[in-house]
């Protein structure tokens, strides 16, 4: 798919100052369907269209990393029929997007407890991650069977085992070593975290990684979220001052 620079233009948006990593909690598919008296699965299907739009927009802009919260560890508690439909939709979506990922140099990564996915879905994930592993223009990271607490627990267990085997000294454990044992190792922390649907919480998503991310909540339901709103959020991001816990000094040395 070819695109022109005008297709992602928004007055005031500085293309040279875009974030490297955008993370999104895609929420509201079920409510979107309910408002239209549709089955919840129809909301998930419409949400898949939004995924395509957002991925393509980020690619056109040159955003290097996009992480999408697709299925949480808690989502396994949903009705069996809905979980099965979601897994079927996920498998179909990945297969349908394989050619576009290959054409546009997009690498698929998956984070989470992948071993808990159905075998057919797991096989599809492995097929496409393998096929795209040498792509380098953009990383699309899907959080599947993912939970931030589970990720941290897995990290602690791994480090504890290495300490027990005397592979590392406990005093050598620092933030960098912790990050190197998370699912997201080799991926920079998100600059932006967006949540759709109006909910004002982070729902166990990238608990370590979003420590200094700029957070945006929008009332828009995920199936209604589009290119224009994403561009506006990116523009608003550029207006924020990221201090990382520090304070800003004026030219005369006075604290602001």
N, C-alpha and C positions, 0 to 999 in steps of 0.2 A: 504494500500500500504506500503510495507516494503522498507526501503532504507538502504544502507550501508554508513558509514562515508565517503568513497571514492567518493560517488556520489556528494558530495558537497565540495570536497577538491580543494583548490587553493594554490599553494606554496606562503608562506608569509602571508596568511590569518590566524589570530589568533582567533580560535573559542571561546576562553575565553574572547575576547574583542569586541564582536559584539554589535551593538546597541540594545536597548530594543524596540525601536519603529521606524519603517520605514513607511513613507508616500509617495504615488506615484500619480502623475498626469498622467493618462494613455491617452496620446495624439497621434494621427496619424492614427487612424483606417480608416478615410475617405480618406486620402492621399494614404495610402497603397492600398486601393481598386482602387482609380483613376489611380494609376500607372499601374495597371493590367487590366484596362478597365472593372472593375467590379462595381456592385452596391455597394453603401456605406454600406449597411447592411452586405454584405459579409465581409467587413473590421471589422465590429463590431463582427461578428461571429468568425473570426480569432483572434480578440483581446480577446475573452472569453477563447480561448485556452491558451493564454499567462497568463491570470489571474490564471488559474489552475497551470501552471508551477511556477509562482512566489509564489503563496500560498504554494505549496508543498515544494519549496526550502526553504522558510522562516521557515516552520514547521520543516523540516529536520535539519536546523541550530539551531533551538531553539529560534528564534526571537519571542518575546512574543506578540508584537502588530504590525499589518500591516493595514494601512489605505489606501484605494483605492478611488480615486475621480472618481466615476462611472457616475454621472449625476448631473449637476449643475443647479442652479435656472435659469441661462441664457439658458440652453439647451432646455427649454420648447418653446423657440422661433424658434426652427428648424422646418422644414416642418412636418406637421402632420403625414404623412406616415412614416417618419423616427422615430419620437417619438414613434409612436405605435409599430413599429418594435423593437425599443430598449426596450420598456416595456415588449413586448412578450419574447424577448431574455433574459431579466433579470429574468423574472418569471421562464422560462425554466431552466436557469442556476442555480438558487437557488434550485429548486426542484431536479435537477440532482446531486447537491453537498451535499445535506442533509446527505446522508448516510456516505459520507467520513468525513464530519464534526463531526458526531456522533462517528464514528470509531476512529478518531484521536484526540478527545477531544478538538475540535476547537469551540469556541463560536462566533456566529455571532452577531454583533452589527450594528445598522444602525443609522447614524446621518443625520440631515437635516429636512426639512419641510415634514415629512412623510405623513401628512394629504393631501398633494397635489398629491400623487401617485394614480393611478387608483385603484379602490377597490380590484380587483383581485390580483394585485401586492402587495398591502398593506396587504391583507389577507395572502399571501405567506410569506411575510417578518415577520409578527407576528407569523405565525406557526413555522418558523424555528428559530427565535430568542427565542421563548418560549422553543422549543425542545432542544436547545443547551445552555440555560442560565446557567446551572450548570457546563459546561465544563470549564476547567481552564488551559490547556496547552498553548493555543494560542487564541488571540482575532483577528478575522477578522472584520474590521470595514469598512463598505461601506458608502461613502458619497453620499446620494441620494436626489435629489431636494435640494442640499446643496449650500449655499453661505456664505462666511465668513462674509460679511457685514450684511446679514440677521441674522446670528447667533448673532452678536454683538448687533444688534437692539433688538432682542428678549431678550437678556440678560439685556440690559438697561431698557426695559419695565418692566421686572420682578422685577429688583431691585427698580425701581421707584415706582412700586405698593407696594412693601414691605415697602419702606420709607413712602409712603402715609398712609399705615395702621399702621405705627409706630412699625413695626416688627423689623426693623433695624435702627440704627442711621447712617445718611449719613457719619459721620466721621469714621464709622467702615468699610466703603467700601475700600478694598485694593485689590491688585492683586490676592491674594488667594481667596477672596470672589467672585471676577469677574470670575475666572477660575471655581469656584464651580457652577456657573450659566450658563456655556456654554454647548453646546451639548456634549462636550467631558469630562464632569466631571467624575472623577474616572479613567480617561485614562491619562497616562503621556504624556507630550509634545513629538512630534517626535524628534528623534536625527538626522534623515536624511530626506530630501525631494528630491525626484527624479522627474524630468519631462522629458518625452520622446518627440521625434519629432523635436527637435531643437529650439522650441519656448523658448524665454528667459524671461518668466514672470510667475507669480504664480497664475494668473487667479482667484482671489477671494477664494483661498483655504487656510483654517486654518490660517487666518490672525493673530490672537492672538498667536496661538500655535507654529508657526514656528519662533518665534522671535530669537531663538538661534540655530535653526536647521542648519546643514551643508547641503548646497544645491548643487545638481548635475544636470546639464543639459546634455542630450545626444541627438545627432541627429537621433538616431535610432527610427524608427516608432514603436509604441507600439506592433503591431503584430509580429515584428521582434525581439523584446526585449526578451532575454532569460536568462537562468541560469548563463551562463558564464559572461555576462555583469553585472548582478546583483552582482555576487561574486567579480568582479573586482572593482565595486563601493564600496562595503563593505571593500575591502582591502584598497582602496584609503582613505576611511573615517578614517581608523585606523592610517593613516599617518598625519591626520590633528590635529592641536592643538586647543582644544576648550577652549577659555578664558572667555566666557560669559561677555565680556566688560571689563575684568580686564587685567592687564599686568603681564608678567612673570618675576620673579626675578631670577637672576643667583645665584649660591651658595655663591658668595661674596656679595650678596645684591644689585648688580647693576641691573637696569632695562634693559631688552632686548628690 
